[in-house]
Amino acid sequence: MSDTAPPPVHLDKVLEGLAENPALPPEYVRRLLAHRKSRRGVAGRPDLTDGMIAEIIALDDHWLTHALALNRSLPDAFRMTLAEHPDPAVRKAVAVGADGGAPRELFERLLGDSEPRVREQLAQSDRMPEDLRARLAADPDPEVRATLAQWWTQAPELIRRTLLTDPEGMVRARACATYYARLPHPVPPADLLPALLADPVTRAGAVRHCTLDTDTARRLADDPAPEVREELAGHPDLPPSLRDVLAEDSNPQVRLRVFARPDTPEPTRAAIHARFLSDVPPRDWLTDPHADLDDDALELQILSEMAHVQLRTLRLPWVTADPLPHVDSPYACFRASAAMSGALPAPVVARLLDDEDSGVRTAMALHARDLVDAATAERIDRTHRPVKRTRWRPADDFPLPTDVLRRLATDPDPRMRQLAPRDPDLPVELVRHLAADPDPTVRRTIATHPRLPVRELTRLLADPSEQVAATAAGNPRLPPAHMRQLLALAGL
């Protein structure tokens, strides 16, 4: 390295980042093929020449070839070659890569593959010609047919009928389910509903589509499968007497469905909500060495935790359609649903933008964009607390002005300092300041900034955080001389 920059602490990670640098010269790309940990990054590059691709295939390294097969930019001629590879994992990767688009000939070749995993991957592809995809409904492997049923939700009726009446229960279960990999969810043919409702493996998926008479409702309310009772609890024609029975169900998912019904009496809804709050397991319940839970108790804890998360993320279309009665609801999910209407009076919007719950504030901002000024956008982002782990944050939808981004460069909260590099013209002194930030997440965000001076960039290559160092190596402004030095340090 240069006299002023120390050598990288995490050289392997730096080389992995370098392998994905869009400005990496072709001769350096070839040299990185000798570095095992960087090979996948090299094989995934969109700028590989035919010669480089041929070299990669000739190396006959499993993971390198696998990564190449996944490359969405791979020329079709090479895809055809890899479709004949002896390793079924590579052929499956070709099917994954082909989901970005491929000629009919490739799909035909993969359709005849002897490995079920390859055909199973094809069953997921919306890019496959419909007539070829339809053949998978008669595939000899039930897992392939089941995958097709779960993914091809808008298949022609003949194909859906074939899958719904498949001799294998697994296939029928995926064809008539409560969850599908694609939207919109299919509606089974009406004439098949009696058989689907009688079949234990398709019963839960059939409930929402059936006409609910009293006898059927009572029978389903006594079903031992909680998935069936859960679907029944959400059926619009559920008799009130059975609704009240299901409000006391032992399964929290069932109770959650009753909670979300428009016809649930408020005292019942309040009781269900209170039970959810009381049933929330302690934060360390999974790691507590003193917790002595049998299988049933463990399952109940997991279900309770899931229900609590679902309660916070629940959004109710019937509340959104008639929002005003619910803007002051004691339940955050009701207020968030009301905020999604997009037709609330300005004073109500202002109140919900200042709601105590982060989800409500965010929902209101997303549905009243014209009323969200810079100060409100900053406040909502600063206090954003997602229920589930996600990379999205409000500032992604509400870009902050340049003056705010520059002020945030010295904010006490590192999460807010991460926003400053979104200003492409951030003053160099602030860029330097962030490059020396004590928080690695901040240093990582500045490592790709276009105004990061070379001196600071090369210093980040030696950062104690391997993520920061790898990100810096991917900065296209890294001088070729430094790239060459990195390769030399690794003996490449």
VEXDREN-2710 file (C-alpha; in Angstrom, 1 decimal):
% VEXDREN-2710
k/r/px/py/pz
1/MET/0.0/0.0/0.0
2/SER/1.0/3.6/-0.1
3/ASP/3.2/5.1/2.6
4/THR/0.3/6.8/4.3
5/ALA/-2.2/3.9/4.3
6/PRO/-1.7/0.8/6.4
7/PRO/-2.3/-2.6/4.9
8/PRO/-5.8/-4.1/5.2
9/VAL/-6.7/-6.0/8.3
10/HIS/-9.2/-8.1/6.4
11/LEU/-7.4/-8.6/3.1
12/ASP/-9.7/-11.5/2.0
13/LYS/-12.8/-9.4/2.6
14/VAL/-11.2/-6.4/0.8
15/LEU/-10.5/-8.6/-2.3
16/GLU/-14.1/-9.8/-2.2
17/GLY/-15.3/-6.2/-2.3
18/LEU/-12.8/-5.4/-5.1
19/ALA/-14.2/-8.3/-7.1
20/GLU/-17.5/-6.4/-7.4
21/ASN/-16.0/-3.0/-8.1
22/PRO/-17.5/-1.9/-11.4
23/ALA/-14.3/0.0/-12.3
24/LEU/-12.0/-3.0/-11.9
25/PRO/-9.9/-3.3/-15.0
26/PRO/-10.4/-6.6/-17.0
27/GLU/-6.8/-7.8/-16.4
28/TYR/-7.4/-7.5/-12.6
29/VAL/-10.6/-9.4/-12.9
30/ARG/-8.7/-12.3/-14.3
31/ARG/-6.1/-12.1/-11.5
32/LEU/-8.8/-12.4/-8.9
33/LEU/-9.9/-15.7/-10.3
34/ALA/-6.9/-17.1/-8.4
35/HIS/-8.4/-15.9/-5.1
36/ARG/-10.9/-18.5/-4.0
37/LYS/-13.0/-16.3/-1.8
38/SER/-13.4/-13.6/-4.5
39/ARG/-14.4/-16.0/-7.2
40/ARG/-18.1/-15.8/-6.6
41/GLY/-18.0/-12.0/-6.9
42/VAL/-16.0/-12.2/-10.1
43/ALA/-18.4/-14.8/-11.6
44/GLY/-21.4/-12.6/-10.8
45/ARG/-20.0/-9.5/-12.6
46/PRO/-22.2/-8.2/-15.5
47/ASP/-19.2/-7.2/-17.6
48/LEU/-17.5/-10.6/-18.1
49/THR/-16.2/-11.2/-21.6
50/ASP/-16.7/-14.5/-23.4
51/GLY/-13.0/-15.3/-22.8
52/MET/-13.4/-14.7/-19.0
53/ILE/-16.5/-16.9/-18.9
54/ALA/-14.7/-19.7/-20.8
55/GLU/-11.8/-19.4/-18.3
56/ILE/-14.2/-19.7/-15.4
57/ILE/-15.8/-22.8/-16.8
58/ALA/-12.4/-24.3/-17.5
59/LEU/-11.4/-23.9/-13.9
60/ASP/-14.1/-26.4/-13.0
61/ASP/-14.5/-25.1/-9.5
62/HIS/-17.9/-25.9/-8.1
63/TRP/-18.8/-22.7/-6.3
64/LEU/-17.3/-20.5/-9.1
65/THR/-19.3/-22.3/-11.8
66/HIS/-22.4/-22.2/-9.6
67/ALA/-22.0/-18.4/-9.2
68/LEU/-21.6/-18.1/-12.9
69/ALA/-24.7/-20.0/-13.6
70/LEU/-26.6/-17.6/-11.4
71/ASN/-25.3/-14.6/-13.3
72/ARG/-28.4/-12.9/-14.9
73/SER/-26.1/-11.3/-17.5
74/LEU/-24.7/-14.6/-18.7
75/PRO/-25.0/-15.0/-22.5
76/ASP/-27.5/-17.7/-23.5
77/ALA/-24.9/-19.8/-25.3
78/PHE/-23.0/-20.3/-22.1
79/ARG/-26.3/-21.0/-20.2
80/MET/-26.9/-23.8/-22.7
81/THR/-23.5/-25.2/-22.0
82/LEU/-24.0/-25.1/-18.3
83/ALA/-27.4/-26.7/-18.6
84/GLU/-25.5/-29.9/-19.6
85/HIS/-23.1/-29.6/-16.5
86/PRO/-22.8/-32.9/-14.6
87/ASP/-23.5/-31.2/-11.3
88/PRO/-27.3/-30.9/-10.7
89/ALA/-26.7/-27.9/-8.3
90/VAL/-25.1/-26.0/-11.3
91/ARG/-28.0/-26.9/-13.6
92/LYS/-30.5/-25.7/-10.9
93/ALA/-28.5/-22.5/-10.7
94/VAL/-29.0/-22.1/-14.5
95/ALA/-32.7/-22.4/-14.0
96/VAL/-32.5/-19.7/-11.3
97/GLY/-30.6/-17.4/-13.6
98/ALA/-33.0/-18.1/-16.5
99/ASP/-35.8/-16.6/-14.5
100/GLY/-34.5/-13.2/-15.7
101/GLY/-35.3/-14.4/-19.3
102/ALA/-34.0/-17.1/-21.5
103/PRO/-34.7/-18.7/-24.9
104/ARG/-37.3/-21.4/-25.2
105/GLU/-34.6/-24.0/-26.1
106/LEU/-33.0/-23.6/-22.7
107/PHE/-36.3/-24.1/-20.8
108/GLU/-37.0/-27.2/-23.0
109/ARG/-33.6/-28.6/-22.1
110/LEU/-34.0/-28.0/-18.4
111/LEU/-37.6/-29.4/-18.5
112/GLY/-36.1/-32.8/-19.4
113/ASP/-33.5/-32.7/-16.7
114/SER/-33.4/-35.9/-14.6
115/GLU/-32.8/-34.0/-11.4
116/PRO/-36.1/-33.1/-9.7
117/ARG/-34.5/-30.0/-8.0
118/VAL/-33.9/-28.5/-11.4
119/ARG/-37.5/-29.0/-12.5
120/GLU/-38.7/-27.8/-9.1
121/GLN/-36.9/-24.5/-9.8
122/LEU/-38.5/-24.3/-13.2
123/ALA/-41.9/-24.6/-11.6
124/GLN/-41.2/-21.3/-9.8
125/SER/-40.4/-19.4/-13.0
126/ASP/-42.9/-16.9/-14.4
127/ARG/-40.6/-16.5/-17.5
128/MET/-41.1/-20.1/-18.6
129/PRO/-43.4/-20.4/-21.7
130/GLU/-46.8/-21.4/-20.4
131/ASP/-47.1/-24.5/-22.5
132/LEU/-43.8/-25.8/-21.2
133/ARG/-44.7/-24.9/-17.6
134/ALA/-48.0/-26.8/-17.9
135/ARG/-46.1/-30.0/-18.5
136/LEU/-44.9/-29.9/-14.9
137/ALA/-48.4/-30.5/-13.7
138/ALA/-47.8/-34.1/-14.8
139/ASP/-44.2/-34.3/-13.5
140/PRO/-43.4/-37.7/-11.9
141/ASP/-42.1/-36.1/-8.8
142/PRO/-44.8/-34.8/-6.4
143/GLU/-42.5/-32.1/-5.0
144/VAL/-42.2/-30.6/-8.4
145/ARG/-46.0/-30.6/-8.8
146/ALA/-46.5/-29.2/-5.3
147/THR/-44.1/-26.3/-6.1
148/LEU/-45.9/-25.6/-9.3
149/ALA/-49.2/-25.4/-7.4
150/GLN/-47.8/-23.0/-4.9
151/TRP/-46.1/-20.7/-7.4
152/TRP/-48.3/-20.7/-10.5
153/THR/-51.3/-19.2/-8.9
154/GLN/-52.8/-17.9/-12.2
155/ALA/-52.4/-21.2/-14.1
156/PRO/-55.1/-22.1/-16.6
157/GLU/-58.1/-23.7/-15.0
158/LEU/-57.4/-27.1/-16.4
159/ILE/-53.9/-27.1/-14.7
160/ARG/-55.4/-25.8/-11.4
161/ARG/-58.0/-28.6/-11.5
162/THR/-55.3/-31.2/-12.2
163/LEU/-53.3/-30.0/-9.2
164/LEU/-56.3/-29.7/-6.9
165/THR/-57.2/-33.3/-7.6
166/ASP/-53.7/-34.7/-7.6
167/PRO/-53.4/-38.2/-5.9
168/GLU/-50.7/-36.8/-3.6
169/GLY/-51.9/-34.9/-0.5
170/MET/-48.8/-32.7/-0.6
171/VAL/-49.7/-31.4/-4.0
172/ARG/-53.4/-30.9/-3.2
173/ALA/-52.4/-29.0/0.0
174/ARG/-50.2/-26.6/-1.9
175/ALA/-52.8/-26.1/-4.6
176/CYS/-55.5/-25.2/-2.0
177/ALA/-53.7/-23.3/0.7
178/THR/-53.8/-20.3/2.9
179/TYR/-50.5/-19.1/1.6
180/TYR/-49.1/-18.8/-2.0
181/ALA/-45.8/-17.6/-3.3
182/ARG/-47.6/-15.3/-5.8
183/LEU/-50.5/-12.9/-5.8
184/PRO/-53.4/-12.9/-6.5
185/HIS/-54.4/-16.0/-4.7
186/PRO/-56.4/-18.5/-6.9
187/VAL/-60.0/-19.3/-6.3
188/PRO/-60.8/-23.0/-6.6
189/PRO/-63.6/-24.0/-9.0
190/ALA/-67.0/-24.1/-7.2
191/ASP/-67.7/-27.7/-8.1
192/LEU/-64.5/-28.9/-6.4
193/LEU/-65.2/-27.0/-3.1
194/PRO/-67.2/-29.9/-1.4
195/ALA/-64.4/-32.3/-1.9
196/LEU/-61.7/-29.8/-0.9
197/LEU/-63.6/-29.0/2.3
198/ALA/-63.9/-32.7/3.1
199/ASP/-60.2/-33.3/2.5
200/PRO/-58.1/-32.7/5.7
201/VAL/-55.1/-31.4/3.7
202/THR/-57.1/-28.8/1.7
203/ARG/-59.8/-28.0/4.2
204/ALA/-58.1/-24.9/5.7
205/GLY/-57.5/-23.4/2.2
206/ALA/-61.1/-24.1/1.1
207/VAL/-62.8/-22.5/4.1
208/ARG/-62.6/-18.9/2.9
209/HIS/-64.2/-19.9/-0.4
210/CYS/-67.1/-21.9/0.9
211/THR/-70.7/-20.9/1.6
212/LEU/-71.0/-21.2/5.3
213/ASP/-74.1/-22.8/6.6
214/THR/-74.7/-23.4/10.4
215/ASP/-73.9/-27.1/10.3
216/THR/-70.7/-26.6/8.4
217/ALA/-69.6/-23.8/10.7
218/ARG/-70.1/-25.9/13.8
219/ARG/-68.2/-28.8/12.3
220/LEU/-65.3/-26.5/11.3
221/ALA/-65.3/-24.8/14.8
222/ASP/-64.6/-28.3/16.3
223/ASP/-61.8/-29.1/13.8
224/PRO/-58.6/-30.2/15.6
225/ALA/-56.5/-28.3/13.1
226/PRO/-55.9/-24.7/14.3
227/GLU/-55.4/-23.6/10.7
228/VAL/-59.0/-24.6/9.9
229/ARG/-60.4/-22.7/12.9
230/GLU/-58.3/-19.7/12.0
231/GLU/-59.8/-19.5/8.6
232/LEU/-63.2/-20.0/10.0
233/ALA/-62.6/-17.2/12.4
234/GLY/-62.1/-14.9/9.4
235/HIS/-65.1/-16.0/7.4
236/PRO/-67.6/-13.1/6.9
237/ASP/-70.6/-15.4/7.5
238/LEU/-69.4/-16.8/10.8
239/PRO/-72.4/-17.0/13.2
240/PRO/-72.0/-14.7/16.2
241/SER/-72.3/-17.6/18.7
242/LEU/-69.3/-19.4/17.1
243/ARG/-67.4/-16.1/16.8
244/ASP/-67.6/-15.8/20.6
245/VAL/-66.5/-19.4/21.0
246/LEU/-63.4/-18.8/18.8
247/ALA/-62.6/-15.7/20.7
248/GLU/-61.6/-18.0/23.6
249/ASP/-59.7/-20.4/21.4
250/SER/-56.4/-21.8/22.8
251/ASN/-54.6/-20.8/19.6
252/PRO/-53.6/-17.1/19.4
253/GLN/-53.8/-17.1/15.6
254/VAL/-57.5/-18.0/15.8
255/ARG/-58.1/-15.3/18.4
256/LEU/-56.3/-12.7/16.3
257/ARG/-58.7/-13.4/13.4
258/VAL/-61.6/-12.8/15.7
259/PHE/-60.0/-9.6/17.0
260/ALA/-59.7/-8.3/13.4
261/ARG/-63.4/-8.9/12.5
262/PRO/-65.6/-5.9/11.9
263/ASP/-68.5/-7.5/13.8
264/THR/-66.6/-8.4/16.9
265/PRO/-68.1/-6.6/20.0
266/GLU/-65.7/-4.1/21.5
267/PRO/-65.6/-5.8/24.9
268/THR/-64.6/-9.1/23.2
269/ARG/-62.0/-7.3/21.1
270/ALA/-60.6/-5.6/24.2
271/ALA/-60.4/-8.9/26.1
272/ILE/-58.5/-10.5/23.2
273/HIS/-56.1/-7.6/23.0
274/ALA/-55.5/-7.7/26.8
275/ARG/-54.8/-11.4/26.6
276/PHE/-52.3/-10.8/23.8
277/LEU/-50.4/-8.4/25.9
278/SER/-50.4/-10.6/28.9
279/ASP/-49.2/-13.6/26.9
280/VAL/-46.2/-11.9/25.4
281/PRO/-43.2/-14.0/26.4
282/PRO/-40.2/-12.3/28.1
283/ARG/-37.5/-11.1/25.6
284/ASP/-35.0/-13.8/26.7
285/TRP/-37.4/-16.7/26.7
286/LEU/-35.6/-18.5/23.9
287/THR/-32.1/-18.1/25.5
288/ASP/-33.0/-18.4/29.2
289/PRO/-31.2/-21.5/30.5
290/HIS/-33.7/-21.7/33.4
291/ALA/-36.7/-21.9/31.1
292/ASP/-38.1/-25.4/31.4
293/LEU/-40.6/-25.6/28.5
294/ASP/-42.0/-28.8/27.1
295/ASP/-42.8/-29.1/23.4
296/ASP/-46.4/-27.9/23.8
297/ALA/-45.4/-24.9/26.0
298/LEU/-42.6/-24.0/23.5
299/GLU/-45.0/-24.1/20.6
300/LEU/-47.5/-21.9/22.5
301/GLN/-44.7/-19.3/23.2
302/ILE/-43.7/-19.2/19.6
303/LEU/-47.3/-18.8/18.5
304/SER/-47.9/-16.0/21.0
305/GLU/-44.8/-14.2/19.9
306/MET/-45.9/-14.5/16.2
307/ALA/-49.4/-13.3/17.1
308/HIS/-48.0/-10.2/18.9
309/VAL/-45.9/-9.3/15.9
310/GLN/-48.9/-9.8/13.6
311/LEU/-51.0/-7.7/15.9
312/ARG/-48.7/-4.7/15.4
313/THR/-48.5/-5.2/11.6
314/LEU/-52.2/-5.9/11.1
315/ARG/-53.9/-3.6/8.6
316/LEU/-57.7/-3.8/8.2
317/PRO/-59.3/-2.8/4.9
318/TRP/-62.7/-2.3/6.5
319/VAL/-61.1/0.2/8.9
320/THR/-59.4/2.0/6.0
321/ALA/-62.7/2.2/4.2
322/ASP/-64.4/4.0/7.1
323/PRO/-61.5/5.5/9.0
324/LEU/-62.9/8.3/11.2
325/PRO/-64.5/6.1/13.9
326/HIS/-61.1/4.5/14.4
327/VAL/-58.6/7.3/14.4
328/ASP/-58.6/7.4/18.2
329/SER/-58.8/3.6/18.7
330/PRO/-56.8/2.2/21.6
331/TYR/-55.3/-0.3/19.1
332/ALA/-52.3/1.0/17.1
333/CYS/-53.2/-1.4/14.2
334/PHE/-56.6/0.3/13.9
335/ARG/-55.1/3.8/13.9
336/ALA/-52.6/2.7/11.3
337/SER/-55.3/1.2/9.1
338/ALA/-57.3/4.4/9.4
339/ALA/-54.2/6.4/8.4
340/MET/-54.0/4.5/5.1
341/SER/-57.3/5.9/3.9
342/GLY/-55.7/9.0/2.3
343/ALA/-58.9/11.0/2.8
344/LEU/-58.6/12.2/6.4
345/PRO/-59.1/15.8/7.6
346/ALA/-56.0/17.8/8.0
347/PRO/-56.3/18.0/11.8
348/VAL/-56.6/14.2/12.0
349/VAL/-53.6/13.8/9.8
350/ALA/-51.6/16.0/12.0
351/ARG/-52.6/14.1/15.0
352/LEU/-51.7/10.7/13.5
353/LEU/-48.4/12.1/12.3
354/ASP/-47.6/12.7/15.9
355/ASP/-49.0/9.3/17.1
356/GLU/-47.2/7.5/19.9
357/ASP/-46.8/4.5/17.7
358/SER/-44.1/4.5/15.0
359/GLY/-46.2/2.3/12.7
360/VAL/-49.1/4.8/12.8
361/ARG/-46.8/7.8/12.2
362/THR/-45.2/6.0/9.2
363/ALA/-48.5/4.9/7.7
364/MET/-49.9/8.4/8.0
365/ALA/-46.8/9.9/6.3
366/LEU/-47.0/7.5/3.4
367/HIS/-50.6/8.3/2.8
368/ALA/-50.4/12.1/3.2
369/ARG/-47.2/12.9/1.5
370/ASP/-48.1/16.5/0.6
371/LEU/-48.5/17.3/4.3
372/VAL/-45.1/15.9/5.3
373/ASP/-42.6/18.7/5.6
374/ALA/-38.9/18.3/6.1
375/ALA/-39.1/18.6/9.9
376/THR/-41.9/16.0/10.1
377/ALA/-40.0/13.6/7.8
378/GLU/-36.9/13.9/9.9
379/ARG/-38.8/13.3/13.1
380/ILE/-40.6/10.3/11.7
381/ASP/-37.4/8.8/10.5
382/ARG/-35.6/9.5/13.7
383/THR/-38.3/7.7/15.8
384/HIS/-38.9/4.9/13.3
385/ARG/-39.0/1.6/15.1
386/PRO/-39.9/-1.2/12.7
387/VAL/-41.6/-4.3/14.1
388/LYS/-39.6/-6.6/11.8
389/ARG/-36.0/-6.2/10.7
390/THR/-35.9/-4.3/7.5
391/ARG/-33.5/-2.1/5.5
392/TRP/-36.3/0.3/4.6
393/ARG/-36.6/3.6/6.5
394/PRO/-38.9/6.6/6.1
395/ALA/-36.1/8.7/4.6
396/ASP/-36.1/6.3/1.6
397/ASP/-39.5/7.7/0.7
398/PHE/-39.1/11.2/2.1
399/PRO/-35.7/12.4/0.9
400/LEU/-34.4/15.1/3.3
401/PRO/-33.1/18.4/2.0
402/THR/-29.4/19.1/1.6
403/ASP/-29.2/21.4/4.6
404/VAL/-30.8/18.8/6.8
405/LEU/-28.4/16.0/5.5
406/ARG/-25.4/18.2/6.2
407/ARG/-26.6/19.0/9.7
408/LEU/-27.2/15.3/10.4
409/ALA/-23.5/14.6/9.6
410/THR/-22.7/15.6/13.2
411/ASP/-25.9/14.3/14.8
412/PRO/-25.4/12.4/18.1
413/ASP/-27.4/9.4/16.7
414/PRO/-25.3/7.2/14.3
415/ARG/-28.4/6.0/12.7
416/MET/-29.1/9.6/11.6
417/ARG/-25.5/10.3/10.6
418/GLN/-25.9/7.4/8.1
419/LEU/-28.2/9.7/6.1
420/ALA/-25.7/12.4/5.5
421/PRO/-23.9/10.6/2.7
422/ARG/-27.1/10.7/0.7
423/ASP/-26.1/14.3/-0.3
424/PRO/-23.9/13.6/-3.3
425/ASP/-22.3/17.1/-2.9
426/LEU/-21.6/16.7/0.8
427/PRO/-18.7/19.1/1.7
428/VAL/-15.4/17.3/1.7
429/GLU/-14.7/18.3/5.3
430/LEU/-17.9/16.5/6.4
431/VAL/-17.0/13.5/4.3
432/ARG/-13.7/13.3/6.0
433/HIS/-15.4/13.6/9.4
434/LEU/-17.8/10.7/8.6
435/ALA/-14.9/8.6/7.3
436/ALA/-13.4/8.8/10.8
437/ASP/-16.7/8.2/12.6
438/PRO/-16.6/5.9/15.6
439/ASP/-19.5/3.9/14.4
440/PRO/-18.8/1.4/11.7
441/THR/-22.2/1.6/10.1
442/VAL/-21.6/5.3/9.4
443/ARG/-18.1/4.6/8.0
444/ARG/-19.7/2.0/5.7
445/THR/-22.2/4.4/4.3
446/ILE/-19.5/7.0/3.5
447/ALA/-17.2/4.4/2.0
448/THR/-18.8/4.7/-1.4
449/HIS/-19.4/8.4/-1.5
450/PRO/-18.2/10.1/-4.7
451/ARG/-16.4/12.9/-2.9
452/LEU/-14.5/10.7/-0.5
453/PRO/-10.8/11.7/-0.9
454/VAL/-8.5/8.9/-2.0
455/ARG/-6.5/9.2/1.2
456/GLU/-9.5/8.5/3.4
457/LEU/-10.8/5.8/1.0
458/THR/-7.5/3.9/1.2
459/ARG/-7.5/4.2/4.9
460/LEU/-10.9/2.6/5.0
461/LEU/-9.5/-0.4/3.3
462/ALA/-7.6/-1.0/6.5
463/ASP/-10.7/-0.5/8.7
464/PRO/-11.1/-2.8/11.7
465/SER/-14.7/-3.6/10.4
466/GLU/-14.5/-6.1/7.5
467/GLN/-17.8/-4.7/6.2
468/VAL/-16.4/-1.2/6.0
469/ALA/-13.2/-2.4/4.3
470/ALA/-15.0/-4.5/1.7
471/THR/-17.4/-1.7/0.9
472/ALA/-14.5/0.7/0.4
473/ALA/-12.8/-1.8/-2.0
474/GLY/-16.0/-1.6/-4.1
475/ASN/-15.8/2.1/-4.5
476/PRO/-15.3/2.8/-8.3
477/ARG/-13.1/5.8/-7.4
478/LEU/-10.4/3.5/-6.0
479/PRO/-7.3/4.3/-8.1
480/PRO/-6.1/1.3/-10.2
481/ALA/-2.7/1.7/-8.6
482/HIS/-4.2/0.8/-5.2
483/MET/-6.2/-2.0/-6.8
484/ARG/-2.9/-3.4/-8.1
485/GLN/-1.3/-3.0/-4.7
486/LEU/-4.1/-5.0/-3.1
487/LEU/-3.6/-7.8/-5.6
488/ALA/0.1/-7.8/-5.0
489/LEU/-0.4/-8.0/-1.2
490/ALA/-2.4/-11.2/-1.8
491/GLY/0.2/-12.6/-4.2
492/LEU/-2.1/-12.4/-7.2
END
